[in-house]
Amino acid sequence: MKSTLNLFKLLSIASILVLQSCSQEIGVWKNDKIAKSEREELHELNDAVFKTVSENDVKKFGSYLTNELLKDNYSNKLFSQLYGTTRKDSFKLADDFYVINKYIDSDTIKVANGINSYKLIYNGDPQEMYIATFLPKSRTPNQSMITLIYGHYNYGWKIKDVDVAPYTINGKTAPELYQQAKLAYRAQNLFAAANTLQLLQSCSRPNNAWQYDSEAEMYSFAGEVINKVNEGYKFPLKLTSVDGAPTIIRLYHTTFNDGTFPNICYITKKNLKDVNAVEWENAEIRKTINTLLPGVEKNSPYIVYSAYNEMPSQNAVREHYDMKVKGL
């Protein structure tokens, strides 16, 4: 009799395990493919999270985090990320995914979207998860993406990760910038390509899980082009064809409300207070600089020139005169 009962228990346990594994179909449901009732509940959850941020309620925000995040004191850090970003713009849902994961260590969602096709590679624990991405409502050229990743635990739906990272720069995603850089390189505009590839690297990962299908190809090309620049051009670089031989000391990018643009810094002998003289010299510089640094003014709406009388220093503020001019 005892053995019969034990056998019955084993059969019962086996039945439960089969039922549990079959009760949730493994797969990914995106946007309106998510069951309506499930999606409405999750959208309400998103709204509640963003409400805590808009009301600057860190304590309430913490109630939506996993026990692990709370234990590791991540509440303030994650809240600050969201608060700072949402103060600049209001956000709307871009895409969301309801997932029953197959693998715990690392699972993958593949998203076909032309040249912007990507994968989300993430930890698949717990098995039931929800991933939501948000983009600014305004059409700003430089857009950041907010990503909320939830897990369904025995104590409810909780946020297991928050990410805020650049999605577009100058209105383009990383793969779109890559296409632009390749065209510039083929046209022998080396510096236009290098400038664009530097921007690409800033927005190639809109969140920690995101990986564009072309990522390896993009980074290989970026390495090739930037190495070519480093090998072929050394700074400071004197412009001997311009009266007074102004010296280019560095190139970097500066961000404005209307985008991120190349910034060319140089040393001039002109008195910075004599604006007319500085701007006249800059016009002369622009006549030759695209030959000296192939395409440096191309593929960008604007270029910023910063004229100095002394070498810039990290330890002291140096007077300079900035000129924002239209690119070619």
ABEGO torsion letter per residue (X at the ends): XAAAAAAAAAAAAAAAAAAAAAABBBEBBBEAABBAAAAAAAAAAAAAAAAAAAAGBAAAAAAABBAAAAAAGAAAAAAAAAAAAAAABBBBBABBBBBBBABAABBBBBBBBEAABBBBBBBAOBABBBBBBBBBABBBABBBBBBBBBBBBAAEBBBABBBBBBABBGGBBAAAAAAAAAAAAAAGBAAAAAAAAAAAAAAABABAABBBAAAAAAAAAAAAAAAAAAAABBOBBBBAABBGGBBBABBBBBBBAAEBBBBBBBBBABBAABAAAAAAAAAAAAAAAAAABBGAABGBABBBBBBBABBBBAABBBBBBBBBBBBX
